[in-house]
Amino acid sequence: MAKFGFLRLGTLGLGRVKVAGESMSPTYKDGAILLVRWLSALRADLPLGSVVVIERDEMPGIFFIKRIQKSHSGAYWVEGDNRDPEVERRMKDSRSWGYIPAHEVRGKVLFRIW
């Protein structure tokens, strides 16, 4: 008889998010499940190219998955990966927000689970 131990993700600062929409395609398609490391307020700077989970102060409870393109004085320029002009017009990212403050970055995507 085998015994399996299950480790709660939350105790490790990890969680899962589900992608909704096309903004990160082709990297992460609609419906993909991602493993995320939740970040504390005391975090190191994230490198360019990191895929992150963002919660805007003015939109609490709504999360966005974007890639860091630039950083400047504690703020990040983030965009979706999809370069289809039709999709880009509908995307919410730094092209409409400008730089976002670092405290709005809630987590870093580690990899796709499904």
MOLIN-V595820 format. One record per pair of residues at least 24 apart in sequence whose ideal C-beta (glycine too) atoms are under 6 Angstrom apart, sorted by the first residue. I is the first residue (numbers start at 1). J is the second residue. D is the distance in whole Angstrom. If there is no record, write none. Layout:
# MOLIN-V595820
i->I j->J d->D
i->I j->J d->D
This chain:
# MOLIN-V595820
i->13 j->37 d->6
i->13 j->38 d->5
i->22 j->82 d->5
i->22 j->87 d->5
i->23 j->80 d->3
i->23 j->82 d->5
i->23 j->91 d->5
i->24 j->65 d->5
i->24 j->80 d->5
i->24 j->81 d->5
i->25 j->82 d->5
i->27 j->81 d->5
i->32 j->112 d->5
i->33 j->113 d->5
i->33 j->114 d->4
i->34 j->109 d->5
i->34 j->112 d->6
i->35 j->110 d->5
i->35 j->111 d->6
i->35 j->113 d->5
i->36 j->107 d->4
i->36 j->109 d->6
i->37 j->107 d->6
i->37 j->108 d->5
i->37 j->110 d->6
i->38 j->107 d->5
i->39 j->107 d->6
i->50 j->108 d->6
i->51 j->109 d->4
i->52 j->105 d->5
i->52 j->108 d->6
i->53 j->106 d->5
i->53 j->107 d->4
i->54 j->104 d->5
i->54 j->105 d->6
i->55 j->106 d->5
i->56 j->104 d->6
i->66 j->93 d->5
i->74 j->102 d->5
i->75 j->99 d->4
i->75 j->101 d->5
i->76 j->100 d->6
